[in-house]
């Protein structure tokens, strides 16, 4: 059954309006042409099964104060409104929604936008989110989202040249992202900022060609990253900056480089960030782990082999650095330049011991080797 809402556009009417009520099911529909395909407000237990929302204006689906379960729903080709704004696939405001299967694709603005208070929740399971504009999934305010076994790819910048991010979490939102593929978005795969918190486990984040990280944790955000594969991101694999805090454990960050330059690192931490970096593998990058500015970092049990430099603490491009790095039990072998490099800034502090540093082409320890303490490894 096809429901064509185009006759109601002039009156700004949605194709489907569900207001109030409970235990409502929509099944086997194609909804097209309206100003919003579905507008649901104050609904309890709304089920959408095998419904396709296509070529609507403003939002494919808008839900406010609604509880809903979706299965195999497609939201595609949503266009801007008559004033040339919006064009979101799905907009959820103070709602609780679970989406299983289906696709959110080719929408003129964000694929999914989630906003409102802490009771706003979204679960995405085995959903394809592709070729949307600005953000694939965007979390604002105090919302919570769980994304598992999904694919988020091909997000493009908007007409002002902004964003192009697979998943962004901001405000005080909470994100759990597991077992998903975040690939080939125009700017970045995952962006955590403001005071958002994120847990990222067992994802693949790869092939982002723009001038930022595959995974970026910035501002005052907090994140736990574990078991992720981060590869072939043009400006670096994982970046932690500003006053963000992160635990980065048992990830693989490989081949994150800009061809023809000395950029970039598998894991970069700078600003006033605080990080624990343990058990990771970083190879094929310009630098395995890079720590600079006022960052504080504990770096333990990582394998930093086959980069240009395995580890860099401080950088000549930054002045008056006060890095504090505790570096213990890491392996830095067969890097094409240095195993570990230390900059000259007088207030850089490097402590730690028991690192295995050998077989590096230029030297095992480079820069100001006196920065490395006795027992550090590599000849100290």
N, C-alpha and C positions, 0 to 999 in steps of 0.2 A: 504494500500500500504506500503510495506517495502522497504526502501532504505538502502542497505548494502554498507558501505563505506570502507570495509576492503581492497579491491584491491588498494586503494590510500594511504594506510598507509606508504608504502616505500617512497613515494614522499612527505610525510607530508601534504597530502591534506585533507581538511574537507569533510565530506559526502555532506553537503550543503554549498555553498558559495553564499551569497547575498551581492553584492557590489554596492552601489549607488541605485538610484531608490526610488520610493515611492508608497504607496497604494498597498502593496504586501501582499497576504494572503497565508499561509500554513495551510492545514487542513487535518485531518484524516490520518496522516503519522506515520509510525514507522521508526525511524532513528537509525541505529546501526552500530557499527564496525569501524567507521572512526576515524581519528585523528582530533577530534572535530566533534560533530554531526552537529552543525550549527555554521558557522562563518558569522556574519552580521556586515558590516561596512558602515557607512555613508548612512544609510537607514532612510527614513521618513515614518511613518505609516505602520509598519510591524505588521501583525496580525498572531498569532499562535493559532489555535483552535484544540483541541483534538489531539495533537501531542505527541508522546512518544519518548524520546531520551534514548536509553538503550545501555550500554556496549560500549560506545565510549572511546577514549583515550584523556587524557590531560584535556579537558573541554567538558562537554555535550553540553553547549552553551556558546559561546563567542560573546559579542556585544560591539562594539566600535563606539561611535558617532552615536548612533541609537535610534530611538523612536519606542517603540513597546508596543503592548497590547497582553497579553496572557490569554487564557481561557482553563481550564482543561488540562493543560500540565503536563506531568510527565517527570522528569529527574532523571534517576536512574542508579546505577552501573557503573558510570564513573570510569575508571581505570587510573593509572599513565601512563605517556608517556613512550616511549622506554628507556629514560634515567632515569626512575623510579621517575620522579618528577611530581608534580601537581596531577591531578585526581579530579578537582573541578566539581561540578554539573553545576553551572552557574557563569560566570565571566562577570561583567558589568563594563565598563570603559567609563566614560563621556557619559553615555546614560541615557535615561528616559524610565522607564519600569513600567508597571502596570500588576500584575499577580493576577488573580482571580481563585480560585479553584486549583485543581491539587495537585501534590506531588513532593518533592525533597528528594530522599531517597537513602541510601546505597551507597553514593559516597565515593571514596577513600581519598578525601581531603575535603575541606569545601563544605557545601551545596550550599551557595550563598556567593560570595565575591563582594563587591561594592567598587569601587575606582575611584579617579579622582577629578575633580573640583566641585564647589558648584552646578553646573547645573546637576550633576549626581543625579538622584532621582530614588527611588524604592518604589512602593506600593505593599504590599502583603496582600491579603484579602482571608481568609478561605483557607489557604494553610497548608498542612502537611509537616513538615521538620523533618525527622527522620533518625537516625542511620548513620549519616555522621561522618567524622573524623575531629578533631581539633575544628571546629566551625560550628554550624548550619547556622548562618548568621553572616558575618563579615563586618564591616564598617570601611573604612580607609579614610585618606585624609580629604576632606571637603564635603563629600557626605551627602545626606539627605535620610532617610528611614522612612516609615510609615508601621507598621505591625499591622493588626487588625484581631481578630477572628481566629487566627491561632494556630497551635500546633507545638511546637519545643521540640523534645525529643530524648533521646538516643545517644547524641553526645559523641564520644569516643576520648580519647587522641590519639595523633599521635605516630609514631614509636619512637620518642625521649621522649615520656612521657609528652608532652606539651599540654596545652589547654584541650579540652573536655568541651567547653562552648556552651551553647545554643545560646546566642546572645552577640556579643562583639562590642562595639563602641569605636573607638580610633581616634587619630589625632584631627581634629576639626569637626568631623562628628556630625550630629544631628539625634537623634532617637526618634520617637514616637511609643510606644508599648502599645496597648490597647486590652483588652478583650481576651487575649490569654493565653494558657496553656504552661508553660515552666517547663518541668518535667524530672527528671531522666537522666540528662546529667552528664557525669562522674566527671567533676570538679565543675562547677558553672552554674547557670541558666542564669544570666545576669551580664555582666562585662562592666563597663563604666570607661574608663581611659584616660590618657593624657589630652587634653582639650576638649574632647567631651561633649555634652550636651544631656540630655535624659529626656523625660516625660514618666512615666510609670503609667498607670491607669487601674485599674480593671482587673489585671492579676492574675493568680494563678502560684506561683513559688514554687515548692515542690519536695521533695524526692531526693535531691542531697547528695550523700554519701561521698564525698571527703572532704579534709581538708580546705575548704574555704566557703564563704557565699553563700546563695541562690542568693542574689543580692549584688554585690560589686561595690562601687563608690570610685575610688582611684585617685592618682596623683592630677591633677588640674581640674578634671571633675566637672560638675554641673548637678544636677538632681532634679526633682520633682516627688515624689512618692505619689500616692493617690488611696485609695480604693483597694489596692492589698491584696491578701491572700498569706502569706509566711509561709510555714509549712514543718516540718520534714526534714530540711536541717541539715546535720550532724555537721557542724562547725559554725552554726549561721544563723539567718534569713537575716537581712539587715546589711551590714557593710559599714561605711564611714571612710576613712583613708587618710593619707598624708595631702594634702592641699585642698582636695575636699570640695565642698559645696552642701548641700542638704536640701530640705524641705520634711519631711516625715509626711504625714497627713492622718488620718483615714484609716490606714492599720490594718490588723490582722496578728500578727507574733506569731506563736504558735508551741510548741513542737519541737523546734530546739535544739537538745541536742546530745551529744555523749554518748552513754550508758556507765556507769561505770566511768565517769569522771565528773568534775564540769564545763565542757564546755557545753553550749555556751549561747549567749544572743539572745533575739528576735531582738533587735536593738543595735548595737555597734558603737560607734564613738570614734576615737582616732587620733593620729598624731596631726596635726595642723588644723584639719577639723573644719568647721563651720556648725552647723545644727539647724534647727527648727523642733522639734518633737512634734506634737500636735494631740490629738484626736485618738491615736492609742490604740489598745488592744494587750497586750503581756501576754501570759499565757503558762504554761507548759514548760518554758525554764529554764535553770540554772539561768539566770538573765533576767528580763524584759527589762530594758534599762541600758546599760553599757557605761560610759563616762570616758575616761582616757587620760593620757599624757598632751598635750597642747590644747586639744579640747575645743571649745566654743559651748555651746549648750543651747537653750531655750526649756524647756520641760514643756508642758502645757496641762492639760486636758486629760491625758492618763489614761488608766485602766491597772494597772500592778499587777494583782492578780494571785495567784496559781503558782508562780515560786518558785525557791529556795530563791533568793532575788528579791524584786521588782525592786529596783534601786541600782546601784553601781556607786559611784563617786570616781575615783581613784582606784589604784590597787597596792598591795605590790610588784608586779613584775616589776613595773616601778619606777624609781628614779626621784626625783626632779620634780614632776608633777606640772603643773600650770593650771589645769582644771578650767574653769569658767562655772558654771552651774546655770541657773536660773530655778527654779523648783516650779511651781505654779499650784494649783488646780488639782493635780493628785490623783488617788485612788490607794493605795497599801495595799491590804488585803489578808489574808490567804496564805501568802507565807510560805514555810516550814522552812525557816530560818529567814531572816530579811525583814522588810518592805523596809528600806533604809539603805545603808552602806556608810560610808565616810572613806577614807584612811587618814593617818596621815601627808602626805606631807604638809609642812607649807604654801605653796603658792596655795593650792587648795582653791577655792572660791565657796561657795554655798550660793545663795540667793533665795528668793521666800517665799511664804506663802500659807496657805489655803489648804494644802494637807490633805487628809483623809487617815490615816495610822493606821490600827487596825487589831487585830486578827492574827498577825504573830507569828509563833511558838517560835522562840528564843527571839526576841525582835522587837519592832517597829522600833527603831533606833539602829544601830550597828556601830562598829568601833569607830572612834573618834566622839562621839555624839555632842561635842562642835562645830563641823564644821557646824551644822545645826542652822540656825538663829531662834530667837524667832518668834513664830507664824508659824513656818514651818509645824507643825503637828506632830503627834506621840508622844506627851508629851512635845514638845518644844513650 
